[in-house]
Amino acid sequence: MEKVFINGGAGLIGSVVARKLVHMGYQVIIYDQFVTYISPFKTYIKNPIDLRFEGFKDDVIFERGDTTNNTYTNKILIQHNPDYVMHLAATPLADLSNKHVEEAVANILNGTINTLEVLKDLKSLKNFVYVSSSMTYGDFKEIPCPETHPMKPKEIYGGSKYSGEIMTEVFNKRFGLPYTIVRPSAVYGPYDINRRVSQIFVENALIGKELVLDGGGLINLDFTYVEDISDGLILAMLNKKAIGETFNITYGKGYSLLEFVETLKKILPDLKYQVKESKDNFRPARGALSIKKAKEILGYSPKFSLEKGLTSYVESYKKLNIFN
């Protein structure tokens, strides 16, 4: 049984990746701090870890630890001697990274370097998947945005993620470490508690609170359902043709916040919203990413349109009965 070690594996994306890998017959080891980055008073979901791992938690090995702790990370990786490592550990939001710069750089960049330092000598390693971000591009000058787009990050999060990409490539050139880089965008899905815009809009709609769309509702994002990004990550990890390559793994279509809310209103007809013209000039101007490369090399094929993804997302809340 091959082993997959997932840094930050208890989070939104990592837990879905873990479920899929367990069902595929892999031994999954999750290495996570098990901490929350948002005040517990600001979330309706009080037991996200239980929900994320419902039905398969006994099939996963859980190790509590922090990639910024070089000594312990070294110990755990050597102990488990994995075939694959997927690196998801990071401060999860751009706004949080801007407010807590030292913590963000430590989590995103230093944690990556600590992991790479161990992996360069790990003989069992078949591939290291570094999960980066579409924020590394900065303002999109080309839409759909290809992997060859100039890298001009505008915020701490994107800058730190791009720094991690550079260090991953350096460890490959210097030590021959096999790697694949993946750039997701605007991931959403069940049991998210980090207050991403998708979560805020869905929860407010369910409690009957009016939604507020900043920037005239024109802010454009490539919203990607968690099931799709998880499929893409696994394909990137296991495909030998992916080694040494970088992929956008998204839905491949841009939606404005207004289109997002109008789609949500089809599912929740009582939804109310207002549009404000204020604009955050520091947030990168984004949109659709090109997933042509992932389709051609990996066979990646996203299945969740925005309407299908939001329908599934809303249904997950309804099953919890927390708004009744």
N, C-alpha and C positions, 0 to 999 in steps of 0.2 A: 504494500500500500504506500503510494507516494505521499509525501507530506507537504502541505502548504501552510506557510507561516504568514499571518496577516497582522501587520502593525496597525493599530487603530481599528481592529476588526470588530469591535462591539458597536460601532457606529451605524448610521443609516445605510451606507453602501456596503461596508464590510460584512454586516450581518446577512445581507441578501447573498453576497458572494459566498459566504460560508455555507449557507443553506444549499445553494446549488452545487457546491463542491462536495459536500457530504453525500448528496443524492447521486453524485457521479462516482462515488467510491473513494474519495481522497480522505486522508487524515488531516483535519484542520486544527491548527494551533492558533489561538487568538491571543495577541499580546496587546494589552490596553490598560490605560490608567483607570478606566471606569469612573470618569469624572464628567460633570456637566459644565458647560461654558455659559449657560444662561441661568438666571435666578430660578430656583424651583417654584417660586411664586408666580412665574410668568408662563407656566406650561400646564395644560390640562391633563397631559399624559404623565402619570406619576411613576409608572413602572415600564419604561420603554425597553429595558434590557430583557425582561421577562417576555414581553410581547414579540420582540425581534427574534428570539430564539425558541419560541414556543414550538414544541414537538420534536426538537432535535438537539437541545442543549446538552443532553447526555452523550451525544456523539462528537462533541467538540472538546478539545483541551483548552482551558482558559488559564492564562498566566497574567497576573497583574504586574504591570511594570511600565516604565516610562523610557522612551527612546533617548531622552536627553541624559539619562543615567547610563553612561558608557559601560561601566563595569558590569552592571546587572544585565544590560542588553547583550553584551558579549557572552555572558554566562548562559543565558536562556537560549540564544541562537545556537551556540555550540552544543548545548545539552540536547536540543531537538534535531539538529543537523538536517534542516529541511531541504527538499528538492527545489521548491519555489518560495519566493518571498514577495508579498505584495505590500507596498508601503502606502498606507492611507493615513497614518498618524499626522495630525496637523491641527492648529487652531482653525476651526471650521468656517469662519466667516470673514469677509473683507473688513467689515466695520469693526469687528472685535480686534483684528490684527492692527488696524490703525490706532485703536485706543490702547492696546497692550502690546506695543512694539517689541519689547524685549522678550516677552513670553512667546509671541508669534515667531520671531526669528529663531528662538531656541527650539520650539516645537517643530517648525517646518524645515529649517536649514540644518541646525546642529543635530537634530534627531536623525535626519537623513544621512549626514556624514558619519555619525556613530554607527548606524546600521551598515553603511557601505564599508567602513573600516573592518568590521567583522567578516562581512561576506566575501571580501577580496581573497580571503584565505580558506573559504569554505568549499571543499572539493566536491561536495554533493550538489552544489547549486547549479540548476539548469537555466533559471531566469529570475531576474529581479525586475518587478514592475513598479515603476515610480509613477504615482498618480499625481499629476500636476494640475493645471487649471487653464481654462481659456482666458483667464485674467492676465496671463503672461503676455498676450498679444497687445494689451493696451487698447487704444481705439482701433476698431476694425477699419482698415483702408480698402479692404476687398471683401465682398459678401457674395457667396459664402466664403468664409475665411479658411484658407488652406493651411496646412502645416508649415509651409514655406513662408508664411507671412512674417514680416519683420517683428522682432520681439521688443516691445516698448512698454513694459508694465508701468502703471501710473500709481499703484498703491502698494502698501507693505505686503499684502497677501500675494499679489501677482509677482512682486519683486522677489520675495522669499521662495516662492514656488519655482521661478525661473532659475534662481541660484541653485536650487536642488537639482534641476535638470542639468545645469552645467557641471556640477560636481559628479553626478551620475555618469555623464559622458567622460569626464576626466578619469574616473576610476576604471572605466572600460579601456581607455587608451593606455593608461599606465599599467594596469594590473590584469587586463583582459576580462573584467567582470561582465558577464552577459546581462543585458538590460533591455527593457522596452519602456518607453514613456507614453503615457496616456493623458490627454487633456479633455476633461469633461466640461459640462456647462450646465448651470442652473438645475441641479439635480433635485428632484422632489419625490415624495412617496410616504407610505405609512410609517408612523411612529418617529417622525422627525421632531426634535424638540429644540432645535437651534434657532428658531424664529427667522427662517428664511421667508422671503416674500410670499412664496406659495403657501407655506404653513399659516402665515398671518392672515392671508386672504381667505383661505378655506375655513379656518376656525372662526374668524369674525363673521363670515357668511352663515355659518351654522348656528351662531348665537344671536343672529339678527342684528349685528352691529354694522353700520354703514362703512363701506370700504373707501379708503382715500387713495387716489392714484396721483402720485407726484409726477412732475415732468410732463404734464399734459396727457399722461397715459401713453406716451410715445416711446418710453424706454423699451428697448427690444432685446429679448433673450431667447436663446435656444434651449427651451425647457426640455429636460430629459428625465423620463421616468426611471426610477431606481432599478427596475427589472431590466431595462435596456442597457444601462451603463454597466450593470453587473455581468450581463451576457458578454458585452464587449471586452470587459477586463479579463474574463476567463479565456476568451478567444486569443487575446493579446498575450496572455501568460503562457499558453500551451502551444501556440503555433511557432515553430522554429523559424519561419520566415519573418516573424515579428522582431526577432533579436536584432538590436542595434537600430530599431526604427521608432518613429514617433507617430502617434495616431490621435486625431480628434475622434472621440467617442461620444456622440450626442444624438439627438433625434434628427438633426440636419435641416431644421426649419426654424426661422425666427418668428416669434410672436411678440407683439407689443403688450404692455400690461393691460391696455384696454381690451385687446383681443383675448387675453387670458381671462379677464373678468367676464367678458361677454360669453365666453365658452363655459365658465363656471355657472353663469346665470341660466344656461340651458339645463343644468343639472339641479340647481337650486333656484327656482323661478322667483322666490321672494327676495332675492339678493338686492341690496341697494348700494349705490356707490356715487361718489363725486370725484370730479377731476380737478386737480390743482396745477397751475402753470409753473410752479417753482421747479427749479432744475438743479441737480447736483453736478456741477461742472467737473468734479474730480472723478466721478464714476466713469469708467471707460464706456465709449459708445460701441455697443456690440450688436449681435444679431445672429444669423445662421452661420454655422460652421460647416465646412465641406467634410463629408464623411466618405467621399469617393475612395480614398486610399484604404480605409478600414473595410469597405465593402469588397474591394478587389483583392486585397491580400488576406484578410481574415475571414471573409464571408459574413461579415457583420450585417445584420438586417434588423433595425429597430422595429418593434411591433406596436408601440404605444403612442398613438397620436395624442395631442393635448387633450382632446375630449375623452378618449379612452382612458388615459392616465388619470385625469381628474375624477372620472367616474369611479375608478378603482380606489382612488385616494379618499374620496368622500365616503365611499362604502365602508372603508376601514374604520372611520370615525363612528359611523352609525352602528357598527357591530359592538363598539365599546359602550354605547349608551351613556356617554358622559355629558351629553347636552340635553338629556330628557328631564 
